Amino acid sequence: MEPGNMDYFYDQVQQKDVSRRMQIGQELLEYLADSSRSTDLEQDQQRLDKVIDELTGWVNSSNFKVALVGLDVLGAFVDRLSGHFKSYVPTVLLALIDRMGDAKDQVREQAQTLILKLMDQVAPPMCIWDRLAVGFKHKNYRSREGVCLCLVATLNIYGAQPLILSKLVPHLCILSGDSNSQVRDAALLAIVEIYRHVGEKVRADLNKRGIPSARKEQLQKVNKQFFFSGNS
């Protein structure tokens, strides 16, 4: 088996030793960065599927260094495969939602970065959000917070036009009353960002969804443009 081809990586990514994974991760990054070396990347679809599946397992590793390497390598696969990576989005996104709940800032940030890369290179933002929205209900409060912050980042990059906000606002309304203060604040931030992009269009929906009065007061403090009528 020749080192540095897909047959080699197919075998090596299944290794469980941490130091070996770190080494293989670096070799994979170098392989993917050199298109002249990686001509066999897509020759065998089942082999490619297995490699990416194993790397998704790395992302879920309890060792944060392995998780970071897994995120790096998956990002390199996205760079190489672009739209061809789309079939892996459902599985990879579930791992990324979990990692947005990681205790390490770097892991959380890198998970969000990869999600945004998927929107940029693999599928339209709303296609990603149709899968990502399950994270609003994640059992880990950091994941719920992270999905809210990821929505803010999405709006900052793409604006509101590519998104069907009517699918997302109800989740934010629920999280505005979350038991965790960080989640409540992140939901608030996302609502403010939506209001900044679409203005009065979102006000009726927010009132209809029954934002708690205390949260409305906070919204008004954060953004003086907010004006709630009816249920306020």
N, C-alpha and C positions, 0 to 999 in steps of 0.2 A: 504494500500500500504506500503510495507516494505521499510524503508529508505535504500538507498545504493544498490538497484537492478536496473535493466534496466527500469522496469516500472516506478520506482520512478524518474530516470533521464530523461526519456522520457517526463514526465510532467514538471519537474523542469527547464529543459534547455530553456523552452519557456518563463520563467519569464523575465520581462523587467527591474526590479529594479537592479541597479548596484551592491549594496551591496549583494543582494541575488545571483546575478551571480557570484560574487567573491567567495562566500561561496560554491556554487554548483560546481564551477570549482575545488576548493580544494578537495571537496568530490569525484569528478570524478577522479582526479589524484590518490587519495588513493585507490579508487575502482579498477582502471586499473592496479595499481602497484601490487595488490594482486590477483594472479590468482585463489586462493582458494575462494575468495569472488565473483569473476566476472565470474563464470561458465555460467551464462545466457547471456553473452555478445552477442553471435551470434545466440541465439535461435530464435529470430524473426527478419528477415531481414528488414522488413518495419520499425520496431521500431528503429533498428540501423541506417537505412538510415535517419530517421527523426532526430535523435540525432545529427548525423554528419552534416546534413544540417543546423540545428539550430546553431551549433558551428561555422560553416562557416560564419553565420550571425554575430556571436560575433566578429570574426576576422575583419569584415567590420565595426565594431562599431566606432563611432566618439570618444568614450572614450578609450584612449590608454591603460588603465589598463584592461578593458574588452578585448580589442584586444590581449593583451599579454597573458591573461589567456586562451583565445580561441586558440592561437597558441600553448601554452603549452599542452593543453588537446588534440588537434589534433595530436601533436607529440607523446603523450602517446598512442593514438589510433593506430598510425603508428607502434609503438613498439610492440603492442599487435597483430595487424592484419597482419602486413607485406604485403605479396602479395595480401591478401584479401582486402586491402585498394585500390587496383588499380581502381576499378569502381568509386571511389570518386575523383580521380586525376583531371579530367577536371574541375570540379566545384571548388575544393579547390585551384588549381593553379591560376585561375582567381582572387580569393581573395588575394592570396599571391603576385601576380603581383601588384595589387592595393596597398598592404601594403608596398611593396618596395618603394612606393612613399610617404610614411608617413613622417610627419614632425619630428617624434621622431626617433633618431638614433637606439634606442633599438628595436623598432618595425621593422624597416627596416632590421636590422641585424638578428632578430629572424625569419623573413619571409624567408630570404635567407637560414638560417640554416635548416628550415623545408623543403625547396625545395631540398637541398642537402641530407637530410634524405630520402626523397622520392626516390631519385636516388639510395641510398644505400640499402634501405630495401623493396621498393615497385616495382619499374620498372627500366629497364636499363636507363642510362643517356640520350641516344638519344630519347628514348620513352618519357621522360619528356621534352626534348628540342623541340620535335615536337609540343608540346602544349605550351611551354613557349615562343617560338619565337614570338608570337603575341605581347609580351611585348616590343619588339623593336619599335613598332609603337604606344605605349601607349601615351595618351594625356598629362600625367603628366611627366615632364622631369626627376623627380627623379626615376620614374619607369623605364624609358628608360635607365637611368644611372645604376640602380640597376640590370637590366637584363644583361648589359655588364659586370658588376662586378661579377655577378653570373657565367657568362661564364668563366671568369678568374679563379674563385674558382674551377669550374668544371675541367678545364684543369690542375690545380695544383694537384687535387686529383686523377683524372682518366687518365690524359694524353689525347692525341688526338685520340687514336685508337678507343674508343667506339663512337666517334662523327662523323657525316657526315658534315664536316666543310664547304663543298660546299653549304650547305643549310643555313649556318649561316653567312659566310663571306659577302655576298651581303648586309645583314642588317647592318653590321658594316661599310661597305663602305658608305652607305647612312648616317649613324649617324656620320661619321667622318666630315660631313658638317652640322651637326645639328645646330640650332639657339642658343642652350644653350652650353656654354663652358664646363660645367661639363660633359655633355653627350659626347661632342667631345673628351674630355680627356679620358673618360671611354672607348669609342670605340677604341681610339688609344691604350690604355693599352691592350685591348683584342686582337687587331691585333698583337701587339708586342708579346703577349703571344702565339698566334697561330704560329707566325713565329719562336718563340723559340722552339716550339715542332715539327714543320714540315719543317722548313727551306725554301729552294728554291721552294718547291712544291706550296707554296701559292703566290709566287711573280707574276707569270703570271696572276693569277686570280685578284690580286690587281690592276695590270696595266690595265687589260681588263675592270675592273669595273670603272676605271676612278677616282682614288683617287686624290683629288685636289693637285696641286703642293705644296702648303703651308703645307699640311698635310704630304706629302712625306718628306719634309724637317724636320718636327718634328719627324717623324719616324726615320730618319737617326740620329737625335740627341739623341733620346732615346735609340736606339740600333744600334751600329756601324756596326753590321753585316748586316743591311738592305742595299740593293743595288738595286735600281730601274733602269730599262732600258726601252727603247721604248718610253713611254709617259712621262718620267721624264724630 
